[in-house]
Amino acid sequence: MRTVIIGAGIGGLALAAILQRNDADYIVHERRAHITTEGSGLVLHPNGLDALDRIESGFRAVVTAAGYAIPDDTPTFVLAGDGATIREWVPAPSERSVTIRRAELRRLLHERSERTRIRLGSTFLQYAESGSSLQVFVTEKRIGTRTGSLCQPPLSRDPDVQDFAADVLIGADGMRSVVRRQLLADGGPRPMGLTSVRSVVRLVHDDPRLWGGFVLFGRGHQVFCSPLGPDILYWDVTLRSSHPVLRERVNLRRNLLARDWGWPTCVREIIAAARPEDMIVTALHDRPGRTGWSRGAVTLMGDAAHPMSPFLGQGTNQALLDAVVLAESLGSHGSDLADAFSDYETNRRDCAYRAMRDSRRIGFRGQTRNPLSRWLRDRAVRAPARAVTSK
Ligand SMILES: Cc1cc2nc3c(=O)[nH]c(=O)nc-3n(C[C@H](O)[C@H](O)[C@H](O)COP(=O)(O)OP(=O)(O)OC[C@H]3O[C@@H](n4cnc5c(N)ncnc54)[C@H](O)[C@@H]3O)c2cc1C
């Protein structure tokens, strides 16, 4: 069965690694020219770590060695805006996570597929399905990151466009999936009105709050920090997109530090250590859940199927799980795609949508400025968190 995967992000590469191991016929089209460069840090939670061993036996240990496992007995913190501890706890062994740079995880996944099967600089435009035949149209022409305008028929006569016959098409093309646009025609993702600023920094420190990481709930903003190594940290500040400090991108670090947020010194030190050119600014989006990610021989996975905000740190973990379950469903149903896709969605949908909903709720809860809502929020986070990372 010829499987065409669109997108060599985390989900697409994880699926490619499994198909490679199974000796399957697959090809991945990725619009970017390189695999390893972008993004900052990712947290792999127990559900994502379990998925790694289902991609390849022993892979979890490989990823853990390349990333960072926070030492046992190191507490994690929830802080108030002034740094006061709202909650401090040591994660149980079954709750421990591993952090890794996104680029490193992608590199490790890429190594597990055959290089010639990952077509870099190849942008998906559209597909055509008629009866049992499926054609996939791609171009190597540089057309920017927001594709769509070139999708004018007849593509088959455009000299810059190549077409491939496929038996299955998998849209692993992320938040603004072009495959989804054609498959479900349900518009773009929903803006949350929140913007995240983040980067990875080197910082020698002796603050215990940085050893195991923290979330800080400020007044109308939140800060997240997690170690990627003993002296390497990645941090993220989320603000309303209309916040004045976001207006002047070139002076973002200076403007963040110039304002009196009431932050403890460790937050100011992390941001001061950032190189302005490494700071990534992203407007956050998600979508409401819906039934049906698949039609005919086409399905979606990862952010294309269930784009979510980053507050629960589940986007990558859910994409890894999608890859494992989709590969297993395709493997056990052979050419019966309707049954394979139905199994895949049934297995994945509730869990992915719960992560989407919980992440959105936590994101807005973290932004609240109302004193009563903040008091209720702080009281709620004092209670041990409900396990959201088990599946
Ligand atoms: C550049 C980037 C940086 C990120 N950095 C972080 C981070 O620092 N921390 C974090 O927690 N999460 C980050 N994320 C999000 C996180 O990686 C995803 O939420 C998660 O991994 C889900 O994976 P995915 O495979 O569904 O989507 P993604 O990992 O987003 O991968 C989608 C891939 O599809 C490709 N693509 C899109 N459209 C087309 C097209 N038309 N044709 C061909 N290829 C296409 C994209 O270039 C991308 O490589 C980042 C995502 C991106 C794209």
The ligand as a MOL file (V3000), in Angstrom:
LIG
                    3D

  0  0  0     0  0            999 V3000
M  V30 BEGIN CTAB
M  V30 COUNTS 53 58 0 0 0
M  V30 BEGIN ATOM
M  V30 1 C 8.2970 25.4150 13.3770 0
M  V30 2 C 7.5960 24.8070 14.5820 0
M  V30 3 C 8.1280 24.9820 15.8560 0
M  V30 4 C 7.4760 24.4420 16.9740 0
M  V30 5 N 8.0420 24.6270 18.1860 0
M  V30 6 C 7.4560 24.1000 19.2680 0
M  V30 7 C 8.0650 24.2550 20.5280 0
M  V30 8 O 9.1110 24.8850 20.6650 0
M  V30 9 N 7.4570 23.7240 21.6250 0
M  V30 10 C 6.2840 23.0270 21.5070 0
M  V30 11 O 5.7780 22.5240 22.5280 0
M  V30 12 N 5.6970 22.8360 20.3120 0
M  V30 13 C 6.2530 23.3580 19.1940 0
M  V30 14 N 5.6680 23.1790 17.9880 0
M  V30 15 C 4.3990 22.4360 17.9220 0
M  V30 16 C 4.5980 20.9700 18.1230 0
M  V30 17 O 5.7770 20.5350 17.5120 0
M  V30 18 C 3.3610 20.2920 17.5220 0
M  V30 19 O 2.2260 20.7270 18.2490 0
M  V30 20 C 3.3610 18.8190 17.6980 0
M  V30 21 O 4.6040 18.3010 17.5220 0
M  V30 22 C 2.3480 18.1750 16.7490 0
M  V30 23 O 3.0610 17.6310 15.6690 0
M  V30 24 P 2.5160 17.5650 14.1930 0
M  V30 25 O 3.3900 16.5870 13.4870 0
M  V30 26 O 1.0590 17.3530 14.1670 0
M  V30 27 O 2.7270 19.0150 13.6050 0
M  V30 28 P 4.0650 19.8180 13.3760 0
M  V30 29 O 5.1370 19.3330 14.2530 0
M  V30 30 O 3.6700 21.2400 13.4000 0
M  V30 31 O 4.5110 19.4260 11.8850 0
M  V30 32 C 3.7890 19.7680 10.7190 0
M  V30 33 C 4.7640 19.7390 9.5580 0
M  V30 34 O 4.0330 19.8530 8.3310 0
M  V30 35 C 4.7600 20.7000 7.4670 0
M  V30 36 N 3.8100 21.2500 6.4830 0
M  V30 37 C 2.8220 22.1400 6.7120 0
M  V30 38 N 2.1430 22.3790 5.5690 0
M  V30 39 C 2.7220 21.6210 4.6050 0
M  V30 40 C 2.4700 21.4490 3.2170 0
M  V30 41 N 1.4720 22.0840 2.5750 0
M  V30 42 N 3.2490 20.5770 2.5230 0
M  V30 43 C 4.2660 19.9100 3.1440 0
M  V30 44 N 4.5580 20.0600 4.4610 0
M  V30 45 C 3.7850 20.8910 5.1760 0
M  V30 46 C 5.3680 21.7390 8.3950 0
M  V30 47 O 6.4580 22.4130 7.8210 0
M  V30 48 C 5.7630 20.8900 9.5890 0
M  V30 49 O 7.0650 20.3820 9.4640 0
M  V30 50 C 6.2630 23.7010 16.8280 0
M  V30 51 C 5.7240 23.5130 15.5380 0
M  V30 52 C 6.3900 24.0540 14.4080 0
M  V30 53 C 5.8340 23.8110 13.0000 0
M  V30 END ATOM
M  V30 BEGIN BOND
M  V30 1 1 1 2
M  V30 2 1 2 3
M  V30 3 2 2 52
M  V30 4 2 3 4
M  V30 5 1 4 5
M  V30 6 1 4 50
M  V30 7 2 5 6
M  V30 8 1 6 7
M  V30 9 1 6 13
M  V30 10 2 7 8
M  V30 11 1 7 9
M  V30 12 1 9 10
M  V30 13 2 10 11
M  V30 14 1 10 12
M  V30 15 2 12 13
M  V30 16 1 13 14
M  V30 17 1 14 15
M  V30 18 1 14 50
M  V30 19 1 15 16
M  V30 20 1 16 17
M  V30 21 1 16 18
M  V30 22 1 18 19
M  V30 23 1 18 20
M  V30 24 1 20 21
M  V30 25 1 20 22
M  V30 26 1 22 23
M  V30 27 1 23 24
M  V30 28 2 24 25
M  V30 29 1 24 26
M  V30 30 1 24 27
M  V30 31 1 27 28
M  V30 32 2 28 29
M  V30 33 1 28 30
M  V30 34 1 28 31
M  V30 35 1 31 32
M  V30 36 1 32 33
M  V30 37 1 33 34
M  V30 38 1 33 48
M  V30 39 1 34 35
M  V30 40 1 35 36
M  V30 41 1 35 46
M  V30 42 1 36 37
M  V30 43 1 36 45
M  V30 44 2 37 38
M  V30 45 1 38 39
M  V30 46 1 39 40
M  V30 47 2 39 45
M  V30 48 1 40 41
M  V30 49 2 40 42
M  V30 50 1 42 43
M  V30 51 2 43 44
M  V30 52 1 44 45
M  V30 53 1 46 47
M  V30 54 1 46 48
M  V30 55 1 48 49
M  V30 56 2 50 51
M  V30 57 1 51 52
M  V30 58 1 52 53
M  V30 END BOND
M  V30 END CTAB
M  END
